[in-house]
Amino acid sequence: MQRLTTAEARKKDAREKIELGGLIVKAGLRYEKRALLLGLLIEAKTRIKGDEAERSRLIAVGAEAFGNDSE
């Protein structure tokens, strides 16, 4: 039973990583260096910490991008 649980957890983890990679592609950053991508994410984390207005603004930008899936 533990083996099944471990396999399911690994499958879930792999799927989540694939989805996160898809976000990088959707943002048009597929060919950027990994260090740049990580830097962008760390900077964004810092910017949204304690800044609800910036967090809301970025959520709106992302929601709009998801709404434009036909492009």
Jmol script that loads the backbone (N, CA, C; Angstrom):
load data "model"
ATOM      1  N   MET A   1       0.826  -1.195   0.000  1.00  0.00           N
ATOM      2  CA  MET A   1       0.000   0.000   0.000  1.00  0.00           C
ATOM      3  C   MET A   1       0.867   1.255   0.000  1.00  0.00           C
ATOM      4  N   GLN A   2       1.946   1.255   0.804  1.00  0.00           N
ATOM      5  CA  GLN A   2       2.852   2.399   0.846  1.00  0.00           C
ATOM      6  C   GLN A   2       3.451   2.659  -0.540  1.00  0.00           C
ATOM      7  N   ARG A   3       3.749   1.602  -1.261  1.00  0.00           N
ATOM      8  CA  ARG A   3       4.340   1.732  -2.588  1.00  0.00           C
ATOM      9  C   ARG A   3       3.398   2.461  -3.538  1.00  0.00           C
ATOM     10  N   LEU A   4       2.126   2.164  -3.482  1.00  0.00           N
ATOM     11  CA  LEU A   4       1.129   2.824  -4.312  1.00  0.00           C
ATOM     12  C   LEU A   4       1.045   4.305  -3.950  1.00  0.00           C
ATOM     13  N   THR A   5       1.065   4.605  -2.679  1.00  0.00           N
ATOM     14  CA  THR A   5       1.003   5.982  -2.225  1.00  0.00           C
ATOM     15  C   THR A   5       2.227   6.756  -2.712  1.00  0.00           C
ATOM     16  N   THR A   6       3.395   6.159  -2.639  1.00  0.00           N
ATOM     17  CA  THR A   6       4.612   6.801  -3.108  1.00  0.00           C
ATOM     18  C   THR A   6       4.544   7.036  -4.613  1.00  0.00           C
ATOM     19  N   ALA A   7       4.076   6.059  -5.358  1.00  0.00           N
ATOM     20  CA  ALA A   7       3.954   6.195  -6.811  1.00  0.00           C
ATOM     21  C   ALA A   7       2.967   7.296  -7.164  1.00  0.00           C
ATOM     22  N   GLU A   8       1.864   7.357  -6.447  1.00  0.00           N
ATOM     23  CA  GLU A   8       0.873   8.408  -6.699  1.00  0.00           C
ATOM     24  C   GLU A   8       1.438   9.783  -6.377  1.00  0.00           C
ATOM     25  N   ALA A   9       2.190   9.878  -5.305  1.00  0.00           N
ATOM     26  CA  ALA A   9       2.794  11.158  -4.924  1.00  0.00           C
ATOM     27  C   ALA A   9       3.808  11.603  -5.977  1.00  0.00           C
ATOM     28  N   ARG A  10       4.602  10.672  -6.487  1.00  0.00           N
ATOM     29  CA  ARG A  10       5.586  11.007  -7.521  1.00  0.00           C
ATOM     30  C   ARG A  10       4.897  11.448  -8.803  1.00  0.00           C
ATOM     31  N   LYS A  11       3.803  10.779  -9.150  1.00  0.00           N
ATOM     32  CA  LYS A  11       3.053  11.131 -10.350  1.00  0.00           C
ATOM     33  C   LYS A  11       2.446  12.533 -10.209  1.00  0.00           C
ATOM     34  N   LYS A  12       1.900  12.818  -9.043  1.00  0.00           N
ATOM     35  CA  LYS A  12       1.320  14.132  -8.785  1.00  0.00           C
ATOM     36  C   LYS A  12       2.396  15.211  -8.860  1.00  0.00           C
ATOM     37  N   ASP A  13       3.561  14.939  -8.285  1.00  0.00           N
ATOM     38  CA  ASP A  13       4.668  15.888  -8.306  1.00  0.00           C
ATOM     39  C   ASP A  13       5.133  16.146  -9.744  1.00  0.00           C
ATOM     40  N   ALA A  14       5.256  15.103 -10.522  1.00  0.00           N
ATOM     41  CA  ALA A  14       5.686  15.248 -11.910  1.00  0.00           C
ATOM     42  C   ALA A  14       4.677  16.071 -12.705  1.00  0.00           C
ATOM     43  N   ARG A  15       3.405  15.823 -12.496  1.00  0.00           N
ATOM     44  CA  ARG A  15       2.355  16.567 -13.206  1.00  0.00           C
ATOM     45  C   ARG A  15       2.403  18.049 -12.840  1.00  0.00           C
ATOM     46  N   GLU A  16       2.611  18.341 -11.568  1.00  0.00           N
ATOM     47  CA  GLU A  16       2.694  19.729 -11.119  1.00  0.00           C
ATOM     48  C   GLU A  16       3.883  20.436 -11.779  1.00  0.00           C
ATOM     49  N   LYS A  17       5.013  19.773 -11.867  1.00  0.00           N
ATOM     50  CA  LYS A  17       6.198  20.357 -12.488  1.00  0.00           C
ATOM     51  C   LYS A  17       5.964  20.609 -13.980  1.00  0.00           C
ATOM     52  N   ILE A  18       5.281  19.699 -14.649  1.00  0.00           N
ATOM     53  CA  ILE A  18       4.952  19.879 -16.062  1.00  0.00           C
ATOM     54  C   ILE A  18       4.059  21.105 -16.229  1.00  0.00           C
ATOM     55  N   GLU A  19       3.061  21.236 -15.372  1.00  0.00           N
ATOM     56  CA  GLU A  19       2.160  22.395 -15.445  1.00  0.00           C
ATOM     57  C   GLU A  19       2.910  23.700 -15.198  1.00  0.00           C
ATOM     58  N   LEU A  20       3.825  23.701 -14.239  1.00  0.00           N
ATOM     59  CA  LEU A  20       4.610  24.905 -13.960  1.00  0.00           C
ATOM     60  C   LEU A  20       5.506  25.257 -15.145  1.00  0.00           C
ATOM     61  N   GLY A  21       6.072  24.261 -15.784  1.00  0.00           N
ATOM     62  CA  GLY A  21       6.858  24.502 -16.990  1.00  0.00           C
ATOM     63  C   GLY A  21       6.005  25.094 -18.097  1.00  0.00           C
ATOM     64  N   GLY A  22       4.766  24.663 -18.183  1.00  0.00           N
ATOM     65  CA  GLY A  22       3.842  25.212 -19.170  1.00  0.00           C
ATOM     66  C   GLY A  22       3.590  26.699 -18.952  1.00  0.00           C
ATOM     67  N   LEU A  23       3.620  27.128 -17.697  1.00  0.00           N
ATOM     68  CA  LEU A  23       3.463  28.555 -17.415  1.00  0.00           C
ATOM     69  C   LEU A  23       4.631  29.359 -17.972  1.00  0.00           C
ATOM     70  N   ILE A  24       5.821  28.814 -17.881  1.00  0.00           N
ATOM     71  CA  ILE A  24       7.005  29.477 -18.434  1.00  0.00           C
ATOM     72  C   ILE A  24       6.840  29.629 -19.947  1.00  0.00           C
ATOM     73  N   VAL A  25       6.376  28.591 -20.603  1.00  0.00           N
ATOM     74  CA  VAL A  25       6.161  28.631 -22.045  1.00  0.00           C
ATOM     75  C   VAL A  25       5.079  29.657 -22.382  1.00  0.00           C
ATOM     76  N   LYS A  26       3.977  29.631 -21.653  1.00  0.00           N
ATOM     77  CA  LYS A  26       2.864  30.541 -21.914  1.00  0.00           C
ATOM     78  C   LYS A  26       3.288  31.990 -21.738  1.00  0.00           C
ATOM     79  N   ALA A  27       4.195  32.252 -20.824  1.00  0.00           N
ATOM     80  CA  ALA A  27       4.675  33.612 -20.587  1.00  0.00           C
ATOM     81  C   ALA A  27       5.669  34.063 -21.663  1.00  0.00           C
ATOM     82  N   GLY A  28       6.029  33.161 -22.574  1.00  0.00           N
ATOM     83  CA  GLY A  28       6.959  33.509 -23.640  1.00  0.00           C
ATOM     84  C   GLY A  28       8.411  33.495 -23.203  1.00  0.00           C
ATOM     85  N   LEU A  29       8.697  32.733 -22.169  1.00  0.00           N
ATOM     86  CA  LEU A  29      10.050  32.706 -21.604  1.00  0.00           C
ATOM     87  C   LEU A  29      10.769  31.375 -21.830  1.00  0.00           C
ATOM     88  N   ARG A  30      10.297  30.597 -22.771  1.00  0.00           N
ATOM     89  CA  ARG A  30      10.831  29.252 -22.998  1.00  0.00           C
ATOM     90  C   ARG A  30      12.342  29.233 -23.206  1.00  0.00           C
ATOM     91  N   TYR A  31      12.880  30.213 -23.909  1.00  0.00           N
ATOM     92  CA  TYR A  31      14.286  30.172 -24.298  1.00  0.00           C
ATOM     93  C   TYR A  31      15.194  31.022 -23.410  1.00  0.00           C
ATOM     94  N   GLU A  32      14.666  31.515 -22.319  1.00  0.00           N
ATOM     95  CA  GLU A  32      15.483  32.297 -21.389  1.00  0.00           C
ATOM     96  C   GLU A  32      16.324  31.355 -20.525  1.00  0.00           C
ATOM     97  N   LYS A  33      17.406  31.889 -20.004  1.00  0.00           N
ATOM     98  CA  LYS A  33      18.276  31.096 -19.138  1.00  0.00           C
ATOM     99  C   LYS A  33      17.567  30.777 -17.829  1.00  0.00           C
ATOM    100  N   ARG A  34      17.847  29.615 -17.303  1.00  0.00           N
ATOM    101  CA  ARG A  34      17.224  29.189 -16.041  1.00  0.00           C
ATOM    102  C   ARG A  34      17.524  30.140 -14.909  1.00  0.00           C
ATOM    103  N   ALA A  35      18.743  30.689 -14.877  1.00  0.00           N
ATOM    104  CA  ALA A  35      19.104  31.631 -13.812  1.00  0.00           C
ATOM    105  C   ALA A  35      18.225  32.883 -13.877  1.00  0.00           C
ATOM    106  N   LEU A  36      17.932  33.341 -15.083  1.00  0.00           N
ATOM    107  CA  LEU A  36      17.049  34.498 -15.234  1.00  0.00           C
ATOM    108  C   LEU A  36      15.647  34.173 -14.734  1.00  0.00           C
ATOM    109  N   LEU A  37      15.143  33.020 -15.124  1.00  0.00           N
ATOM    110  CA  LEU A  37      13.797  32.622 -14.696  1.00  0.00           C
ATOM    111  C   LEU A  37      13.704  32.534 -13.182  1.00  0.00           C
ATOM    112  N   LEU A  38      14.698  31.925 -12.573  1.00  0.00           N
ATOM    113  CA  LEU A  38      14.699  31.813 -11.120  1.00  0.00           C
ATOM    114  C   LEU A  38      14.794  33.193 -10.484  1.00  0.00           C
ATOM    115  N   GLY A  39      15.626  34.049 -11.034  1.00  0.00           N
ATOM    116  CA  GLY A  39      15.740  35.411 -10.528  1.00  0.00           C
ATOM    117  C   GLY A  39      14.430  36.166 -10.623  1.00  0.00           C
ATOM    118  N   LEU A  40      13.734  36.026 -11.737  1.00  0.00           N
ATOM    119  CA  LEU A  40      12.429  36.662 -11.896  1.00  0.00           C
ATOM    120  C   LEU A  40      11.443  36.193 -10.833  1.00  0.00           C
ATOM    121  N   LEU A  41      11.420  34.896 -10.604  1.00  0.00           N
ATOM    122  CA  LEU A  41      10.496  34.338  -9.622  1.00  0.00           C
ATOM    123  C   LEU A  41      10.833  34.777  -8.200  1.00  0.00           C
ATOM    124  N   ILE A  42      12.112  34.798  -7.876  1.00  0.00           N
ATOM    125  CA  ILE A  42      12.523  35.239  -6.541  1.00  0.00           C
ATOM    126  C   ILE A  42      12.179  36.715  -6.355  1.00  0.00           C
ATOM    127  N   GLU A  43      12.442  37.514  -7.375  1.00  0.00           N
ATOM    128  CA  GLU A  43      12.111  38.946  -7.308  1.00  0.00           C
ATOM    129  C   GLU A  43      10.605  39.153  -7.148  1.00  0.00           C
ATOM    130  N   ALA A  44       9.817  38.390  -7.896  1.00  0.00           N
ATOM    131  CA  ALA A  44       8.361  38.509  -7.788  1.00  0.00           C
ATOM    132  C   ALA A  44       7.895  38.130  -6.384  1.00  0.00           C
ATOM    133  N   LYS A  45       8.475  37.085  -5.835  1.00  0.00           N
ATOM    134  CA  LYS A  45       8.112  36.666  -4.476  1.00  0.00           C
ATOM    135  C   LYS A  45       8.376  37.795  -3.487  1.00  0.00           C
ATOM    136  N   THR A  46       9.514  38.446  -3.645  1.00  0.00           N
ATOM    137  CA  THR A  46       9.875  39.574  -2.771  1.00  0.00           C
ATOM    138  C   THR A  46       8.904  40.738  -2.963  1.00  0.00           C
ATOM    139  N   ARG A  47       8.560  41.033  -4.210  1.00  0.00           N
ATOM    140  CA  ARG A  47       7.679  42.170  -4.511  1.00  0.00           C
ATOM    141  C   ARG A  47       6.265  41.986  -3.975  1.00  0.00           C
ATOM    142  N   ILE A  48       5.762  40.754  -3.994  1.00  0.00           N
ATOM    143  CA  ILE A  48       4.372  40.556  -3.561  1.00  0.00           C
ATOM    144  C   ILE A  48       4.239  40.356  -2.059  1.00  0.00           C
ATOM    145  N   LYS A  49       5.356  40.065  -1.397  1.00  0.00           N
ATOM    146  CA  LYS A  49       5.305  39.841   0.044  1.00  0.00           C
ATOM    147  C   LYS A  49       4.874  41.131   0.737  1.00  0.00           C
ATOM    148  N   GLY A  50       3.718  41.123   1.327  1.00  0.00           N
ATOM    149  CA  GLY A  50       3.213  42.277   2.060  1.00  0.00           C
ATOM    150  C   GLY A  50       2.654  43.384   1.187  1.00  0.00           C
ATOM    151  N   ASP A  51       2.594  43.181  -0.128  1.00  0.00           N
ATOM    152  CA  ASP A  51       2.065  44.197  -1.030  1.00  0.00           C
ATOM    153  C   ASP A  51       0.855  43.627  -1.768  1.00  0.00           C
ATOM    154  N   GLU A  52      -0.276  43.739  -1.128  1.00  0.00           N
ATOM    155  CA  GLU A  52      -1.501  43.150  -1.684  1.00  0.00           C
ATOM    156  C   GLU A  52      -1.888  43.787  -3.009  1.00  0.00           C
ATOM    157  N   ALA A  53      -1.608  45.071  -3.182  1.00  0.00           N
ATOM    158  CA  ALA A  53      -1.941  45.743  -4.443  1.00  0.00           C
ATOM    159  C   ALA A  53      -1.128  45.151  -5.596  1.00  0.00           C
ATOM    160  N   GLU A  54       0.163  44.938  -5.377  1.00  0.00           N
ATOM    161  CA  GLU A  54       1.009  44.345  -6.419  1.00  0.00           C
ATOM    162  C   GLU A  54       0.592  42.909  -6.700  1.00  0.00           C
ATOM    163  N   ARG A  55       0.261  42.184  -5.660  1.00  0.00           N
ATOM    164  CA  ARG A  55      -0.211  40.806  -5.824  1.00  0.00           C
ATOM    165  C   ARG A  55      -1.482  40.766  -6.665  1.00  0.00           C
ATOM    166  N   SER A  56      -2.414  41.656  -6.351  1.00  0.00           N
ATOM    167  CA  SER A  56      -3.672  41.713  -7.106  1.00  0.00           C
ATOM    168  C   SER A  56      -3.424  42.111  -8.555  1.00  0.00           C
ATOM    169  N   ARG A  57      -2.513  43.057  -8.767  1.00  0.00           N
ATOM    170  CA  ARG A  57      -2.188  43.490 -10.129  1.00  0.00           C
ATOM    171  C   ARG A  57      -1.631  42.333 -10.952  1.00  0.00           C
ATOM    172  N   LEU A  58      -0.723  41.582 -10.366  1.00  0.00           N
ATOM    173  CA  LEU A  58      -0.114  40.463 -11.084  1.00  0.00           C
ATOM    174  C   LEU A  58      -1.112  39.332 -11.324  1.00  0.00           C
ATOM    175  N   ILE A  59      -2.021  39.120 -10.396  1.00  0.00           N
ATOM    176  CA  ILE A  59      -3.079  38.126 -10.599  1.00  0.00           C
ATOM    177  C   ILE A  59      -3.940  38.526 -11.787  1.00  0.00           C
ATOM    178  N   ALA A  60      -4.256  39.811 -11.894  1.00  0.00           N
ATOM    179  CA  ALA A  60      -5.059  40.299 -13.021  1.00  0.00           C
ATOM    180  C   ALA A  60      -4.329  40.102 -14.347  1.00  0.00           C
ATOM    181  N   VAL A  61      -3.023  40.368 -14.356  1.00  0.00           N
ATOM    182  CA  VAL A  61      -2.224  40.164 -15.577  1.00  0.00           C
ATOM    183  C   VAL A  61      -2.270  38.688 -15.980  1.00  0.00           C
ATOM    184  N   GLY A  62      -2.070  37.808 -15.017  1.00  0.00           N
ATOM    185  CA  GLY A  62      -2.098  36.372 -15.297  1.00  0.00           C
ATOM    186  C   GLY A  62      -3.464  35.883 -15.731  1.00  0.00           C
ATOM    187  N   ALA A  63      -4.499  36.368 -15.081  1.00  0.00           N
ATOM    188  CA  ALA A  63      -5.864  35.972 -15.451  1.00  0.00           C
ATOM    189  C   ALA A  63      -6.180  36.398 -16.873  1.00  0.00           C
ATOM    190  N   GLU A  64      -5.722  37.583 -17.254  1.00  0.00           N
ATOM    191  CA  GLU A  64      -5.945  38.046 -18.616  1.00  0.00           C
ATOM    192  C   GLU A  64      -5.217  37.149 -19.617  1.00  0.00           C
ATOM    193  N   ALA A  65      -4.000  36.758 -19.279  1.00  0.00           N
ATOM    194  CA  ALA A  65      -3.244  35.870 -20.164  1.00  0.00           C
ATOM    195  C   ALA A  65      -3.939  34.525 -20.315  1.00  0.00           C
ATOM    196  N   PHE A  66      -4.495  33.989 -19.254  1.00  0.00           N
ATOM    197  CA  PHE A  66      -5.237  32.731 -19.347  1.00  0.00           C
ATOM    198  C   PHE A  66      -6.494  32.916 -20.191  1.00  0.00           C
ATOM    199  N   GLY A  67      -7.086  34.093 -20.133  1.00  0.00           N
ATOM    200  CA  GLY A  67      -8.281  34.371 -20.928  1.00  0.00           C
ATOM    201  C   GLY A  67      -7.996  34.489 -22.406  1.00  0.00           C
ATOM    202  N   ASN A  68      -6.738  34.703 -22.765  1.00  0.00           N
ATOM    203  CA  ASN A  68      -6.336  34.843 -24.158  1.00  0.00           C
ATOM    204  C   ASN A  68      -5.740  33.555 -24.717  1.00  0.00           C
ATOM    205  N   ASP A  69      -6.260  32.419 -24.275  1.00  0.00           N
ATOM    206  CA  ASP A  69      -5.706  31.115 -24.703  1.00  0.00           C
ATOM    207  C   ASP A  69      -5.797  30.885 -26.197  1.00  0.00           C
ATOM    208  N   SER A  70      -6.671  31.586 -26.889  1.00  0.00           N
ATOM    209  CA  SER A  70      -6.841  31.358 -28.317  1.00  0.00           C
ATOM    210  C   SER A  70      -5.699  31.960 -29.131  1.00  0.00           C
ATOM    211  N   GLU A  71      -4.879  32.794 -28.523  1.00  0.00           N
ATOM    212  CA  GLU A  71      -3.778  33.439 -29.252  1.00  0.00           C
ATOM    213  C   GLU A  71      -2.612  32.510 -29.430  1.00  0.00           C
TER     214      GLU A  71
END
end "model"
wireframe off; spacefill off
backbone 0.3
color backbone group
